[in-house]
């Protein structure tokens, strides 16, 4: 892996906002404050979605927020806006495409980007240690069409990701893998499983690729808490009335190794940002963990 180009550290605020249930898809929501709240959000251009991201951080105060598809090269990252939030953050981006970032209330350590000895997709993967947990944030290639080279590359990317986990962690380690995985794993994760079967994000080959990584030692935290259908994180801009008609996909995920998944107290999807003015086509997914803080504080 490669060191990220830019990392910023700032004083951390400890205040938390109250949770509003109006737009949340909630399963097993805990009644007590979680020791650690982790969220993922494909923003589809960070600068375009900056008011939404800043407002969401302020309102919900996650301990960790992982962003994908930031679409901003490192030199243009909106540092000034985030300096005021009190979060530490690390990022790796490129112009117009891809891009990943991690924000945290605690110290961000051991930040690396991309796969070892392969800088091509450095802006699709960022990993860091936060509060004793390895956080792996990925923006998986979409795949374009099943008969295309881009789809083959997507399958290869999952193979590399599996090797990455095998080389760097053990299934008994506390690891969170989250992000836009560009896979709807189950029939209940798409609005029309029969018609959509064979799509690059709902395809038997990508299901096999994902299953290999899950079998390595990950648990789908959202589905651990919520078995209900029609729980989505993505609604296509191009489909007329997709949000109103709930023509969605669950493409964004929070996975955890079993020792950490067993400490998960809740997981939910917040639909409110998808209903905002100039929204991303995705919306945040959140998981809460009863995870003790380290013995030494970051600040």
VODO-734756 format. One record per residue: residue in one letter; residue number from 0; x, y, z of N, C-alpha, C, O in turn; chain. Coordinates in steps of 0.2 Angstrom, whole numbers, always signed. Last residue first. Example, Ala and Ser with C-alpha at 12.3 -4.5 7.8 and 13.67 -1.06 7.14 Angstrom:
% residues 2
residu|num|nX|nY|nZ|caX|caY|caZ|cX|cY|cZ|oX|oY|oZ|chaine
S|1|+64|-11|+35|+68|-5|+36|+64|+0|+39|+67|+6|+40|A;
A|0|+66|-28|+39|+62|-22|+39|+66|-16|+39|+71|-17|+42|A;
***
This chain:
% residues 299
residu|num|nX|nY|nZ|caX|caY|caZ|cX|cY|cZ|oX|oY|oZ|chaine
X|298|-30|+64|+112|-29|+71|+113|-28|+73|+121|-27|+78|+123|A;
X|297|-33|+51|+112|-29|+53|+107|-27|+60|+108|-22|+62|+106|A;
X|296|-31|+41|+128|-35|+45|+123|-30|+49|+118|-24|+49|+119|A;
X|295|-28|+25|+132|-25|+31|+131|-29|+35|+126|-30|+33|+120|A;
X|294|-36|+14|+131|-34|+16|+138|-31|+23|+137|-31|+26|+142|A;
X|293|-49|+16|+119|-43|+13|+121|-41|+16|+128|-44|+21|+130|A;
X|292|-67|+12|+122|-61|+17|+120|-55|+14|+122|-55|+10|+127|A;
X|291|-76|-2|+117|-73|+2|+123|-68|+6|+120|-64|+4|+115|A;
X|290|-91|-3|+108|-83|-4|+108|-80|+0|+113|-81|+6|+112|A;
X|289|-104|-7|+103|-102|-6|+110|-95|-8|+110|-93|-13|+113|A;
X|288|-108|+1|+88|-104|-4|+91|-103|-2|+98|-101|+3|+100|A;
X|287|-118|+5|+74|-116|+6|+81|-113|+0|+84|-115|-5|+83|A;
X|286|-118|+10|+57|-118|+5|+62|-116|+7|+69|-111|+11|+69|A;
X|285|-126|+17|+43|-123|+18|+49|-124|+11|+53|-128|+8|+53|A;
X|284|-126|+25|+27|-128|+19|+31|-124|+19|+37|-118|+21|+37|A;
X|283|-132|+39|+18|-128|+36|+23|-131|+29|+25|-137|+29|+26|A;
X|282|-136|+37|+0|-137|+40|+6|-133|+36|+12|-131|+31|+10|A;
X|281|-134|+42|-18|-133|+37|-12|-135|+41|-6|-136|+47|-6|A;
X|280|-134|+52|-26|-138|+47|-28|-138|+41|-23|-142|+36|-23|A;
X|279|-133|+67|-17|-130|+62|-20|-135|+57|-22|-141|+57|-20|A;
X|278|-145|+81|-20|-142|+76|-17|-137|+71|-21|-137|+72|-27|A;
X|277|-150|+95|-21|-144|+93|-25|-141|+87|-21|-135|+87|-19|A;
X|276|-159|+95|-6|-157|+99|-12|-151|+97|-15|-146|+96|-11|A;
X|275|-163|+78|+0|-160|+85|+1|-160|+89|-6|-160|+85|-11|A;
X|274|-165|+65|+0|-171|+70|-1|-169|+77|-1|-173|+81|-2|A;
X|273|-154|+59|+4|-156|+58|-3|-162|+62|-5|-163|+63|-11|A;
X|272|-153|+63|+18|-149|+66|+13|-150|+65|+6|-149|+69|+2|A;
X|271|-163|+54|+23|-164|+61|+23|-160|+64|+18|-162|+69|+14|A;
X|270|-161|+40|+25|-163|+42|+19|-164|+50|+18|-164|+52|+12|A;
X|269|-150|+31|+33|-153|+38|+34|-155|+40|+27|-150|+42|+23|A;
X|268|-151|+15|+40|-150|+19|+34|-153|+25|+35|-159|+26|+37|A;
X|267|-143|+5|+53|-148|+9|+50|-146|+13|+44|-140|+14|+43|A;
X|266|-140|-5|+67|-138|-3|+60|-144|+0|+57|-149|-2|+58|A;
X|265|-133|-9|+83|-138|-7|+79|-135|-5|+72|-129|-4|+71|A;
X|264|-123|-15|+90|-129|-14|+94|-135|-12|+89|-141|-12|+91|A;
X|263|-110|-26|+89|-114|-21|+86|-121|-21|+89|-124|-26|+91|A;
X|262|-102|-36|+94|-102|-30|+98|-107|-24|+95|-107|-19|+98|A;
X|261|-101|-45|+84|-104|-47|+90|-105|-41|+95|-109|-42|+99|A;
X|260|-92|-38|+75|-100|-39|+74|-104|-41|+80|-109|-38|+81|A;
X|259|-80|-41|+81|-83|-34|+81|-90|-34|+80|-94|-30|+83|A;
X|258|-78|-55|+79|-78|-52|+86|-81|-45|+86|-83|-43|+92|A;
X|257|-81|-55|+64|-86|-58|+69|-85|-55|+76|-90|-53|+80|A;
X|256|-78|-40|+55|-76|-46|+57|-80|-49|+63|-83|-44|+67|A;
X|255|-91|-31|+46|-86|-32|+52|-84|-39|+53|-88|-44|+52|A;
X|254|-97|-20|+34|-95|-27|+36|-91|-26|+42|-87|-22|+43|A;
X|253|-109|-10|+28|-104|-10|+33|-103|-17|+35|-108|-20|+38|A;
X|252|-112|-4|+11|-112|-9|+16|-107|-7|+22|-102|-3|+21|A;
X|251|-122|+0|-3|-117|+3|+2|-118|-2|+8|-123|-3|+11|A;
X|250|-132|-5|-11|-125|-5|-13|-120|-4|-8|-114|-5|-9|A;
X|249|-147|-9|-12|-143|-8|-6|-136|-10|-8|-134|-16|-8|A;
X|248|-158|+1|-22|-153|-4|-22|-149|-3|-15|-148|+2|-13|A;
X|247|-175|+6|-27|-168|+7|-24|-164|+0|-25|-166|-5|-26|A;
X|246|-187|+14|-30|-184|+9|-34|-176|+9|-33|-172|+12|-36|A;
X|245|-197|+21|-23|-192|+17|-19|-189|+11|-24|-189|+5|-22|A;
X|244|-204|+31|-28|-207|+24|-29|-202|+19|-26|-204|+13|-26|A;
X|243|-196|+42|-24|-203|+42|-22|-206|+34|-23|-210|+32|-19|A;
X|242|-184|+38|-30|-185|+39|-23|-192|+38|-21|-194|+34|-16|A;
X|241|-188|+38|-44|-185|+32|-41|-185|+32|-33|-186|+27|-30|A;
X|240|-194|+47|-53|-197|+45|-47|-194|+40|-43|-198|+36|-39|A;
X|239|-185|+39|-67|-190|+44|-65|-194|+42|-58|-196|+37|-58|A;
X|238|-169|+35|-66|-175|+32|-65|-180|+37|-63|-180|+40|-57|A;
X|237|-157|+42|-65|-160|+42|-71|-167|+39|-71|-171|+39|-76|A;
X|236|-152|+42|-52|-155|+48|-54|-159|+47|-61|-164|+51|-62|A;
X|235|-156|+28|-42|-153|+30|-48|-157|+37|-50|-163|+37|-50|A;
X|234|-153|+26|-26|-158|+27|-30|-156|+31|-36|-153|+36|-36|A;
X|233|-146|+17|-12|-145|+20|-19|-151|+20|-23|-155|+15|-23|A;
X|232|-149|+10|-1|-145|+15|+0|-143|+19|-6|-140|+25|-6|A;
X|231|-164|+2|+6|-159|+4|+1|-155|+9|+2|-157|+13|+7|A;
X|230|-175|-10|+9|-170|-6|+13|-164|-4|+9|-160|-8|+8|A;
X|229|-183|-20|+5|-184|-13|+3|-181|-8|+7|-183|-3|+9|A;
X|228|-186|-32|+18|-184|-30|+11|-185|-22|+11|-187|-19|+15|A;
X|227|-178|-35|+34|-184|-33|+30|-181|-31|+23|-176|-29|+22|A;
X|226|-169|-39|+44|-170|-44|+39|-176|-41|+34|-178|-45|+29|A;
X|225|-156|-31|+53|-162|-30|+49|-163|-35|+43|-159|-35|+39|A;
X|224|-145|-35|+59|-150|-32|+63|-157|-32|+59|-162|-32|+63|A;
X|223|-138|-41|+49|-137|-45|+56|-143|-42|+60|-146|-45|+64|A;
X|222|-138|-32|+39|-143|-38|+39|-143|-42|+45|-147|-46|+46|A;
X|221|-128|-23|+44|-135|-21|+43|-140|-27|+43|-145|-27|+46|A;
X|220|-116|-31|+44|-119|-29|+50|-126|-27|+49|-130|-28|+54|A;
X|219|-111|-46|+38|-115|-40|+35|-119|-37|+41|-124|-40|+43|A;
X|218|-95|-51|+43|-102|-51|+44|-106|-45|+41|-103|-39|+42|A;
X|217|-80|-60|+37|-84|-54|+38|-92|-55|+39|-94|-60|+37|A;
X|216|-71|-70|+34|-72|-68|+41|-77|-62|+42|-76|-59|+48|A;
X|215|-71|-77|+22|-65|-75|+25|-66|-73|+33|-62|-75|+37|A;
X|214|-84|-76|+18|-82|-82|+21|-75|-81|+24|-73|-85|+29|A;
X|213|-84|-63|+12|-88|-64|+18|-85|-71|+22|-85|-71|+28|A;
X|212|-76|-66|+1|-73|-61|+7|-77|-62|+13|-74|-62|+18|A;
X|211|-84|-75|-5|-77|-77|-4|-74|-72|+2|-71|-75|+7|A;
X|210|-95|-67|-8|-96|-72|-3|-89|-75|-1|-88|-77|+5|A;
X|209|-90|-58|-18|-92|-56|-11|-92|-61|-6|-89|-60|-1|A;
X|208|-89|-67|-29|-83|-64|-26|-84|-61|-19|-80|-61|-15|A;
X|207|-103|-72|-30|-97|-76|-28|-91|-73|-25|-88|-75|-20|A;
X|206|-108|-60|-34|-110|-63|-28|-105|-68|-25|-104|-68|-19|A;
X|205|-102|-58|-46|-100|-53|-41|-103|-56|-34|-99|-55|-29|A;
X|204|-108|-69|-53|-101|-68|-52|-99|-64|-47|-94|-65|-43|A;
X|203|-122|-66|-53|-120|-71|-49|-112|-71|-48|-110|-74|-43|A;
X|202|-126|-48|-49|-124|-54|-54|-121|-60|-51|-118|-59|-45|A;
X|201|-129|-34|-48|-133|-40|-45|-132|-46|-50|-136|-47|-54|A;
X|200|-121|-25|-54|-121|-25|-47|-126|-30|-44|-126|-30|-38|A;
X|199|-122|-29|-68|-116|-29|-65|-115|-28|-57|-111|-31|-54|A;
X|198|-137|-39|-70|-134|-32|-69|-127|-33|-66|-126|-37|-62|A;
X|197|-142|-51|-67|-137|-51|-72|-134|-44|-73|-129|-43|-77|A;
X|196|-157|-46|-62|-152|-52|-61|-148|-52|-68|-151|-52|-73|A;
X|195|-168|-38|-63|-161|-35|-63|-156|-40|-62|-150|-38|-62|A;
X|194|-180|-45|-64|-178|-41|-69|-171|-39|-69|-167|-38|-74|A;
X|193|-179|-51|-51|-180|-55|-57|-177|-51|-63|-173|-53|-67|A;
X|192|-178|-40|-41|-173|-45|-42|-173|-49|-48|-168|-51|-51|A;
X|191|-181|-25|-40|-184|-30|-44|-179|-35|-46|-176|-35|-51|A;
X|190|-174|-18|-30|-182|-17|-30|-185|-22|-35|-191|-23|-34|A;
X|189|-163|-27|-19|-164|-23|-25|-172|-23|-26|-176|-27|-24|A;
X|188|-162|-35|-8|-157|-29|-8|-158|-25|-15|-155|-20|-16|A;
X|187|-168|-47|-8|-172|-41|-5|-168|-35|-5|-170|-29|-3|A;
X|186|-158|-55|-15|-164|-52|-18|-168|-47|-15|-171|-42|-18|A;
X|185|-142|-48|-10|-148|-53|-9|-154|-50|-13|-154|-44|-15|A;
X|184|-132|-39|-12|-130|-46|-11|-136|-51|-12|-135|-56|-14|A;
X|183|-127|-28|-24|-133|-29|-20|-133|-37|-18|-134|-40|-23|A;
X|182|-112|-19|-25|-115|-25|-25|-122|-25|-21|-121|-23|-15|A;
X|181|-104|-8|-23|-107|-9|-30|-109|-16|-31|-109|-19|-36|A;
X|180|-99|-4|-11|-96|-10|-14|-99|-12|-21|-97|-17|-24|A;
X|179|-95|+9|-3|-99|+8|-9|-96|+2|-12|-91|+2|-16|A;
X|178|-91|+4|+14|-91|+8|+8|-96|+7|+3|-100|+3|+4|A;
X|177|-80|-6|+25|-87|-2|+23|-85|+2|+16|-80|+3|+14|A;
X|176|-75|-16|+37|-74|-15|+30|-81|-12|+27|-86|-15|+28|A;
X|175|-67|-16|+52|-73|-14|+49|-71|-13|+41|-66|-9|+40|A;
X|174|-60|-28|+63|-59|-24|+57|-66|-22|+54|-71|-27|+54|A;
X|173|-51|-35|+75|-57|-30|+75|-56|-26|+68|-52|-21|+68|A;
X|172|-46|-52|+71|-44|-45|+72|-51|-40|+72|-55|-42|+68|A;
X|171|-49|-64|+67|-51|-63|+74|-49|-55|+76|-50|-53|+81|A;
X|170|-45|-65|+54|-53|-64|+55|-54|-63|+62|-60|-61|+64|A;
X|169|-31|-54|+52|-34|-61|+54|-41|-60|+55|-43|-54|+57|A;
X|168|-23|-44|+39|-27|-45|+45|-28|-53|+46|-27|-57|+42|A;
X|167|-15|-44|+28|-14|-39|+33|-18|-40|+39|-16|-37|+44|A;
X|166|-17|-54|+19|-10|-52|+20|-10|-48|+26|-4|-47|+29|A;
X|165|-31|-55|+18|-27|-61|+20|-20|-59|+22|-17|-62|+27|A;
X|164|-35|-42|+13|-37|-44|+20|-33|-50|+22|-31|-50|+28|A;
X|163|-28|-44|+0|-26|-38|+5|-28|-40|+12|-24|-39|+17|A;
X|162|-35|-54|-5|-28|-55|-4|-26|-50|+1|-22|-51|+6|A;
X|161|-47|-48|-7|-47|-54|-3|-40|-55|-1|-38|-57|+5|A;
X|160|-44|-38|-16|-46|-36|-9|-46|-42|-5|-44|-41|+1|A;
X|159|-41|-46|-27|-35|-42|-24|-37|-40|-17|-33|-40|-12|A;
X|158|-54|-50|-30|-49|-55|-28|-43|-52|-25|-40|-54|-20|A;
X|157|-60|-38|-33|-62|-42|-27|-57|-47|-25|-56|-48|-19|A;
X|156|-53|-35|-45|-52|-31|-39|-54|-34|-32|-51|-33|-27|A;
X|155|-58|-45|-53|-51|-45|-51|-50|-41|-45|-46|-43|-41|A;
X|154|-71|-40|-55|-70|-47|-51|-63|-47|-49|-61|-50|-44|A;
X|153|-68|-28|-61|-71|-28|-55|-70|-34|-51|-69|-34|-45|A;
X|152|-62|-33|-73|-58|-29|-68|-61|-29|-61|-58|-29|-56|A;
X|151|-73|-38|-79|-68|-43|-77|-63|-39|-72|-61|-42|-67|A;
X|150|-80|-26|-81|-83|-31|-77|-77|-36|-74|-77|-38|-69|A;
X|149|-71|-20|-90|-72|-17|-84|-75|-21|-79|-74|-21|-73|A;
X|148|-72|-27|-101|-66|-28|-98|-67|-25|-91|-64|-27|-86|A;
X|147|-90|-33|-103|-84|-29|-104|-78|-30|-100|-78|-34|-95|A;
X|146|-101|-40|-100|-97|-43|-106|-91|-38|-107|-87|-40|-111|A;
X|145|-108|-33|-91|-105|-40|-89|-100|-42|-94|-96|-46|-93|A;
X|144|-103|-16|-90|-107|-21|-93|-104|-28|-91|-98|-28|-91|A;
X|143|-98|-8|-77|-100|-6|-83|-105|-11|-86|-111|-10|-85|A;
X|142|-91|-9|-64|-91|-14|-69|-94|-13|-76|-93|-17|-80|A;
X|141|-88|-1|-53|-95|-3|-54|-95|-9|-59|-100|-13|-58|A;
X|140|-75|-4|-40|-77|-2|-47|-84|-5|-49|-86|-10|-46|A;
X|139|-78|+1|-24|-77|-4|-28|-79|-2|-35|-84|+1|-36|A;
X|138|-71|+10|-12|-75|+12|-18|-74|+7|-23|-70|+8|-27|A;
X|137|-69|+7|+5|-67|+5|-2|-73|+8|-6|-79|+8|-4|A;
X|136|-60|+7|+20|-65|+11|+16|-64|+10|+9|-58|+11|+6|A;
X|135|-57|+0|+35|-55|-1|+27|-61|+2|+23|-67|-1|+23|A;
X|134|-50|+1|+50|-56|+4|+46|-54|+3|+39|-49|+7|+37|A;
X|133|-46|-8|+64|-44|-6|+57|-50|-5|+53|-55|-9|+53|A;
X|132|-47|-1|+80|-51|-4|+75|-48|-3|+68|-46|+3|+67|A;
X|131|-42|+8|+90|-41|+1|+90|-44|-4|+85|-43|-10|+86|A;
X|130|-46|+20|+86|-49|+18|+92|-48|+10|+92|-52|+6|+95|A;
X|129|-42|+16|+70|-45|+21|+74|-48|+18|+80|-52|+13|+79|A;
X|128|-31|+15|+56|-33|+12|+63|-36|+18|+67|-33|+23|+68|A;
X|127|-36|+14|+39|-33|+17|+45|-35|+13|+51|-40|+10|+51|A;
X|126|-36|+14|+21|-37|+10|+27|-33|+14|+33|-28|+17|+32|A;
X|125|-44|+16|+6|-40|+19|+11|-41|+15|+17|-47|+14|+19|A;
X|124|-46|+14|-11|-46|+11|-5|-41|+15|+0|-36|+17|-2|A;
X|123|-46|+22|-23|-52|+18|-22|-52|+14|-15|-57|+11|-13|A;
X|122|-35|+28|-26|-40|+32|-23|-47|+29|-23|-52|+31|-22|A;
X|121|-26|+19|-31|-25|+21|-24|-31|+25|-21|-32|+26|-15|A;
X|120|-26|+11|-42|-33|+12|-39|-32|+14|-32|-35|+13|-27|A;
X|119|-13|+11|-46|-18|+13|-51|-24|+15|-47|-27|+20|-49|A;
X|118|-2|+7|-38|-5|+13|-37|-11|+15|-41|-14|+20|-40|A;
X|117|+3|-7|-32|-1|-5|-38|-5|+1|-36|-10|+1|-33|A;
X|116|+10|-11|-21|+14|-11|-27|+9|-10|-33|+10|-12|-39|A;
X|115|-4|-14|-12|+3|-14|-12|+5|-15|-19|+3|-19|-23|A;
X|114|-19|-4|-16|-15|-10|-15|-8|-10|-15|-5|-5|-19|A;
X|113|-23|+11|-7|-22|+7|-12|-19|+0|-10|-18|-1|-5|A;
X|112|-15|+19|+7|-20|+19|+2|-18|+14|-4|-12|+13|-5|A;
X|111|-15|+21|+25|-12|+19|+19|-18|+19|+14|-24|+18|+15|A;
X|110|-12|+26|+42|-16|+27|+35|-12|+25|+29|-6|+27|+28|A;
X|109|-9|+25|+56|-7|+20|+51|-11|+21|+44|-14|+16|+42|A;
X|108|-23|+34|+64|-16|+31|+63|-15|+26|+58|-20|+23|+55|A;
X|107|-32|+47|+70|-31|+42|+64|-24|+40|+64|-20|+44|+63|A;
X|106|-40|+49|+86|-34|+49|+82|-34|+44|+76|-35|+39|+77|A;
X|105|-57|+52|+84|-51|+50|+88|-45|+50|+83|-46|+52|+77|A;
X|104|-67|+56|+75|-66|+60|+82|-60|+58|+85|-58|+62|+89|A;
X|103|-64|+56|+58|-64|+52|+64|-63|+57|+70|-60|+62|+69|A;
X|102|-65|+52|+41|-66|+57|+46|-67|+53|+53|-70|+48|+53|A;
X|101|-58|+47|+26|-60|+45|+32|-60|+51|+37|-55|+54|+37|A;
X|100|-61|+45|+8|-59|+49|+14|-62|+46|+20|-67|+43|+20|A;
X|99|-58|+43|-10|-60|+41|-3|-58|+45|+2|-52|+48|+2|A;
X|98|-60|+43|-27|-59|+47|-21|-62|+44|-15|-68|+42|-15|A;
X|97|-68|+43|-43|-66|+40|-38|-65|+44|-31|-69|+49|-31|A;
X|96|-65|+58|-54|-67|+51|-53|-65|+49|-46|-60|+52|-42|A;
X|95|-61|+72|-54|-67|+70|-58|-69|+62|-56|-75|+61|-58|A;
X|94|-44|+69|-49|-49|+74|-52|-55|+70|-56|-54|+65|-60|A;
X|93|-43|+60|-34|-41|+61|-41|-46|+65|-44|-52|+66|-41|A;
X|92|-38|+56|-17|-42|+58|-22|-39|+58|-29|-33|+58|-30|A;
X|91|-38|+52|+0|-34|+51|-6|-39|+52|-12|-44|+48|-13|A;
X|90|-37|+57|+17|-40|+56|+11|-35|+55|+5|-29|+56|+5|A;
X|89|-42|+60|+34|-37|+57|+29|-40|+56|+22|-46|+54|+22|A;
X|88|-45|+69|+48|-47|+66|+42|-41|+65|+38|-36|+68|+38|A;
X|87|-53|+74|+64|-47|+72|+60|-49|+69|+54|-55|+66|+53|A;
X|86|-65|+87|+67|-64|+80|+65|-56|+79|+62|-54|+84|+59|A;
X|85|-69|+99|+69|-66|+96|+74|-64|+89|+73|-62|+86|+78|A;
X|84|-74|+108|+59|-79|+102|+61|-76|+99|+67|-80|+96|+71|A;
X|83|-66|+116|+53|-70|+119|+58|-74|+114|+61|-78|+115|+66|A;
X|82|-59|+110|+43|-55|+112|+49|-60|+114|+54|-58|+113|+60|A;
X|81|-68|+108|+33|-68|+103|+37|-63|+105|+44|-64|+101|+49|A;
X|80|-66|+120|+25|-73|+119|+28|-72|+113|+33|-76|+114|+38|A;
X|79|-53|+119|+22|-55|+125|+26|-62|+123|+29|-63|+125|+35|A;
X|78|-51|+108|+13|-48|+108|+20|-52|+113|+24|-54|+112|+30|A;
X|77|-57|+101|+1|-60|+107|+5|-58|+107|+12|-62|+107|+17|A;
X|76|-44|+97|-11|-49|+95|-5|-51|+101|-1|-47|+105|+1|A;
X|75|-36|+100|-21|-42|+104|-20|-47|+102|-15|-52|+104|-15|A;
X|74|-25|+92|-20|-24|+99|-19|-30|+103|-18|-30|+108|-16|A;
X|73|-32|+79|-22|-29|+81|-16|-28|+88|-15|-30|+91|-9|A;
X|72|-46|+80|-32|-39|+79|-32|-37|+82|-25|-40|+87|-23|A;
X|71|-62|+73|-30|-58|+79|-29|-51|+77|-29|-49|+73|-24|A;
X|70|-72|+63|-29|-71|+66|-35|-67|+73|-35|-68|+78|-38|A;
X|69|-77|+54|-19|-76|+61|-18|-75|+66|-24|-76|+72|-24|A;
X|68|-82|+41|-18|-83|+45|-24|-83|+52|-23|-87|+56|-25|A;
X|67|-85|+40|+0|-83|+37|-7|-85|+42|-12|-89|+46|-12|A;
X|66|-81|+42|+17|-84|+44|+11|-81|+41|+5|-75|+39|+5|A;
X|65|-84|+37|+33|-81|+35|+27|-84|+38|+21|-90|+36|+20|A;
X|64|-83|+43|+49|-87|+43|+43|-82|+42|+37|-77|+45|+37|A;
X|63|-84|+39|+66|-81|+38|+60|-86|+39|+54|-91|+36|+54|A;
X|62|-93|+44|+75|-86|+43|+77|-82|+42|+71|-76|+45|+71|A;
X|61|-106|+56|+70|-103|+49|+70|-96|+49|+72|-92|+54|+72|A;
X|60|-115|+67|+72|-109|+66|+76|-106|+59|+76|-105|+56|+81|A;
X|59|-127|+73|+67|-127|+66|+69|-120|+64|+73|-120|+58|+76|A;
X|58|-125|+86|+64|-132|+84|+67|-131|+77|+70|-133|+76|+75|A;
X|57|-113|+88|+58|-115|+92|+64|-121|+89|+67|-121|+89|+73|A;
X|56|-113|+78|+47|-108|+78|+53|-110|+81|+59|-110|+79|+64|A;
X|55|-123|+84|+40|-124|+78|+43|-119|+76|+48|-121|+73|+53|A;
X|54|-118|+97|+36|-124|+96|+40|-125|+90|+43|-127|+89|+49|A;
X|53|-107|+92|+28|-106|+96|+34|-112|+96|+39|-111|+95|+45|A;
X|52|-114|+85|+18|-110|+82|+22|-108|+85|+29|-108|+82|+34|A;
X|51|-122|+96|+12|-125|+90|+15|-121|+86|+20|-123|+84|+25|A;
X|50|-112|+105|+8|-117|+107|+13|-120|+101|+16|-122|+101|+22|A;
X|49|-105|+96|-2|-102|+99|+4|-107|+101|+10|-106|+99|+16|A;
X|48|-108|+91|-14|-112|+89|-8|-109|+91|-2|-112|+89|+4|A;
X|47|-98|+96|-22|-105|+97|-24|-110|+96|-18|-115|+99|-17|A;
X|46|-87|+91|-16|-88|+98|-16|-95|+100|-18|-98|+105|-15|A;
X|45|-88|+77|-17|-88|+80|-11|-90|+87|-11|-93|+90|-7|A;
X|44|-96|+67|-27|-93|+73|-28|-94|+77|-21|-99|+79|-19|A;
X|43|-104|+56|-21|-104|+58|-28|-102|+65|-30|-106|+69|-32|A;
X|42|-104|+51|-9|-106|+58|-9|-107|+60|-17|-110|+65|-18|A;
X|41|-107|+37|+0|-105|+39|-7|-108|+46|-8|-114|+46|-9|A;
X|40|-104|+34|+16|-108|+38|+12|-104|+39|+6|-99|+42|+6|A;
X|39|-105|+26|+33|-102|+26|+26|-107|+30|+21|-113|+30|+22|A;
X|38|-101|+27|+50|-105|+28|+44|-101|+28|+38|-96|+30|+38|A;
X|37|-102|+22|+67|-98|+22|+61|-103|+22|+55|-108|+19|+55|A;
X|36|-100|+25|+84|-104|+25|+78|-100|+26|+72|-96|+31|+71|A;
X|35|-97|+18|+99|-93|+20|+93|-99|+19|+87|-102|+14|+86|A;
X|34|-105|+17|+110|-98|+19|+111|-94|+21|+105|-90|+25|+105|A;
X|33|-121|+24|+108|-116|+19|+106|-109|+22|+108|-108|+28|+108|A;
X|32|-133|+28|+120|-128|+31|+116|-123|+25|+114|-120|+22|+119|A;
X|31|-147|+18|+121|-142|+21|+124|-137|+24|+119|-136|+21|+113|A;
X|30|-156|+11|+113|-159|+17|+117|-153|+21|+120|-155|+26|+123|A;
X|29|-152|+6|+96|-151|+6|+103|-154|+12|+107|-154|+17|+104|A;
X|28|-163|-1|+84|-159|+5|+86|-159|+5|+94|-163|+4|+97|A;
X|27|-167|-12|+76|-164|-13|+82|-160|-7|+84|-154|-7|+87|A;
X|26|-167|-2|+61|-167|-9|+64|-164|-10|+70|-157|-8|+70|A;
X|25|-173|+11|+52|-170|+9|+58|-172|+2|+59|-177|+0|+59|A;
X|24|-171|+23|+41|-173|+16|+41|-169|+13|+46|-163|+12|+46|A;
X|23|-175|+40|+45|-171|+34|+46|-174|+28|+45|-180|+27|+47|A;
X|22|-182|+51|+45|-180|+49|+38|-176|+43|+39|-172|+41|+34|A;
X|21|-186|+53|+58|-191|+54|+53|-189|+51|+46|-193|+48|+43|A;
X|20|-179|+52|+70|-181|+46|+67|-185|+47|+60|-186|+42|+57|A;
X|19|-164|+60|+75|-171|+61|+72|-173|+55|+68|-169|+53|+64|A;
X|18|-154|+61|+89|-156|+57|+83|-163|+58|+81|-167|+57|+85|A;
X|17|-145|+75|+94|-150|+70|+95|-152|+67|+89|-152|+70|+84|A;
X|16|-127|+76|+93|-134|+78|+92|-139|+73|+93|-137|+67|+93|A;
X|15|-114|+78|+105|-117|+74|+101|-124|+77|+99|-128|+80|+104|A;
X|14|-97|+84|+108|-104|+85|+109|-108|+81|+104|-105|+79|+98|A;
X|13|-84|+84|+107|-87|+78|+110|-94|+79|+110|-98|+74|+112|A;
X|12|-72|+88|+95|-77|+90|+99|-81|+84|+101|-81|+79|+98|A;
X|11|-54|+88|+93|-60|+85|+93|-66|+87|+97|-64|+87|+103|A;
X|10|-42|+97|+83|-45|+96|+90|-52|+93|+89|-56|+95|+84|A;
X|9|-36|+88|+69|-38|+94|+72|-41|+92|+79|-43|+86|+80|A;
X|8|-26|+84|+55|-28|+82|+62|-30|+89|+66|-27|+94|+65|A;
X|7|-25|+77|+39|-26|+83|+43|-28|+81|+50|-33|+76|+51|A;
X|6|-16|+71|+26|-19|+69|+32|-19|+75|+36|-15|+79|+36|A;
X|5|-12|+66|+9|-14|+72|+14|-18|+69|+20|-22|+65|+19|A;
X|4|-8|+55|+2|-5|+61|+1|-6|+66|+6|-2|+70|+8|A;
X|3|-5|+39|+11|-10|+44|+8|-6|+51|+7|-1|+53|+11|A;
X|2|+7|+27|+6|+5|+32|+11|+0|+37|+7|+1|+39|+1|A;
X|1|+1|+12|-1|+5|+18|-2|+2|+23|+3|-4|+23|+5|A;
X|0|+4|-6|+0|+0|+0|+0|+4|+6|+0|+10|+6|+1|A;
***
